């Protein structure tokens, strides 16, 4: 178990929107390039 500070999590989420708004499906071409699929 780890202690989590909800206020810190919320602040980080607001200040780093690229983590919140990332699109996992956009990574597929990158993975193909490196995994040789």
C-alpha positions, 0 to 999 in steps of 0.5 A: 500500500502507498499513501496518495495525496489526492490534492497533489494528484489533482494538481499534477493532472491539471498541470500536465494535461498531456497525461490526461489527454493522451490517446493510447491508440496513437502509440500503435505506429510507434510500437510497430516501428520498434517491435518490428510488427 
